[in-house]
Amino acid sequence: MTILVKNGRVINPATQTDETADVYVEDGVIAAVSSDMTREADHVIDASGCYVMPGFIDLHVHFRDPGFEEKEAIFSGMRAAARGGYTTVFAMPNTKPAADCADVIGYVHRKAASARGIRVLQVGAITRGQRGEELSDIEGMVKAGCPAISEDGKSVMDAEVYRKGMAEAARLGIPVFAHCEDINLVNGGVMNADERAKELNLSGITNAVEDVIVARDILLAKETGVRLHLCHCSTADSVRMVRDAKKEGVTVSAEVCPHHFTLTSGDIDESELTNYKMNPPLRTRADVDALREGLKDGTVEVISTDHAPHTEADKNNSMEKAPFGIVGLETAACLTYTELVLGGWLAPMQMAEKMSFNPARIAGVDGGDIQPGKPADLVVFDPAAEYRIDRNTFLSKGRNTPFHGRKVQGCVKYTICGGSVVYQQEDI
């Protein structure tokens, strides 16, 4: 199978290339990148007016499989990811049973491979059953193909157990993806602790809930030498601590999600409260500005989604009882382009860095590079398309989004993974 992507603006962070060129794909790899391509192909894609970027890589998704397939399943999650321009995603381990052993890792990888779509890499739980008491068989999971460990959905509150997990990850050469939340400080909170929470008469979650664990995890990473990646950062102090840690030589990276760099607690719509309930919560304008500045100056290296689908019945509840989380795979690219690129915070090259090249580098996986010999993972992105987000068109099972009806610019037209077209836009 050969594919020729013609006349696109090729943006490749690996080489800092930004030029109009053709990309020729053969047998699953990039065979040539040239401005004067004369080859014929089985499938020709006209990318005129579009960016051709490396396929996006999401370090943080919840596919809910096994155990919660009514919310999402591996196949539906893969389709949603492909529509969003993603060619590789990292699935978090808070499934049922938890992904805490080689058997569950293998189950997810085999099921995803059978679909012949995008790549799904299953992250392993740090502790057995995610109970925070004893370590999982981390080495066994790594041998089964686990690329990282995490306790996402919660933090390992026992610092000594966590330190041992970090040391094991360092020994095995894999990163730790950290969900930073001091559960003892949450105290029943459902949104950010600020004036908006008082207006809505809801319990608040302070910035310290995140910041205390960020500080702890950075110090433990410094001691153990593990590669630490901080998930869904939401506070100004998180960004500051990451910036300071990098200056001290700590191997730490951080991600921000589109909802955290786009919305504040003041944007919460009372008519759809639970679609604004996520963990960590939407913060203040000062926090949003700090996150954007961190993305701009390179302190924050990754944009991830924390794609967290739930059923309508789950979300059709009170703020106190509804689960945390929103979907994000099908809206991340357009929100990043609209809010950060058009907003003047990032250039298109930086968008590709944070959504593809940096995640590949941090996780140690192939991808993020448009050069001959590299995997043919590409996204054709139309920066001129304008439309309103419509959750009723989502390929994910989840419809829980605060962005329904929001006007955005930029959409994915094609996603190519391993030399196969896994998504082609028909209509917006």
Secondary structure as GFF3:
##gff-version 3
##sequence-region A 1 428
A	DSSP	beta_strand	2	12	.	.	.	ID=ss1
A	DSSP	beta_strand	17	26	.	.	.	ID=ss2
A	DSSP	beta_strand	29	34	.	.	.	ID=ss3
A	DSSP	beta_strand	43	46	.	.	.	ID=ss4
A	DSSP	beta_strand	51	54	.	.	.	ID=ss5
A	DSSP	beta_strand	56	61	.	.	.	ID=ss6
A	DSSP	alpha_helix	74	83	.	.	.	ID=ss7
A	DSSP	beta_strand	86	91	.	.	.	ID=ss8
A	DSSP	alpha_helix	102	115	.	.	.	ID=ss9
A	DSSP	beta_strand	119	122	.	.	.	ID=ss10
A	DSSP	beta_strand	124	125	.	.	.	ID=ss11
A	DSSP	three_ten_helix	128	130	.	.	.	ID=ss12
A	DSSP	alpha_helix	138	143	.	.	.	ID=ss13
A	DSSP	beta_strand	149	150	.	.	.	ID=ss14
A	DSSP	alpha_helix	159	172	.	.	.	ID=ss15
A	DSSP	beta_strand	176	178	.	.	.	ID=ss16
A	DSSP	alpha_helix	183	186	.	.	.	ID=ss17
A	DSSP	beta_strand	191	192	.	.	.	ID=ss18
A	DSSP	alpha_helix	195	200	.	.	.	ID=ss19
A	DSSP	beta_strand	204	205	.	.	.	ID=ss20
A	DSSP	alpha_helix	208	224	.	.	.	ID=ss21
A	DSSP	beta_strand	228	230	.	.	.	ID=ss22
A	DSSP	alpha_helix	236	247	.	.	.	ID=ss23
A	DSSP	beta_strand	252	256	.	.	.	ID=ss24
A	DSSP	alpha_helix	258	262	.	.	.	ID=ss25
A	DSSP	three_ten_helix	265	267	.	.	.	ID=ss26
A	DSSP	three_ten_helix	270	276	.	.	.	ID=ss27
A	DSSP	alpha_helix	285	297	.	.	.	ID=ss28
A	DSSP	beta_strand	302	303	.	.	.	ID=ss29
A	DSSP	alpha_helix	312	315	.	.	.	ID=ss30
A	DSSP	alpha_helix	332	335	.	.	.	ID=ss31
A	DSSP	pi_helix	336	341	.	.	.	ID=ss32
A	DSSP	alpha_helix	348	352	.	.	.	ID=ss33
A	DSSP	pi_helix	353	357	.	.	.	ID=ss34
A	DSSP	alpha_helix	358	363	.	.	.	ID=ss35
A	DSSP	beta_strand	378	388	.	.	.	ID=ss36
A	DSSP	three_ten_helix	391	393	.	.	.	ID=ss37
A	DSSP	beta_strand	407	417	.	.	.	ID=ss38
A	DSSP	beta_strand	420	424	.	.	.	ID=ss39
###
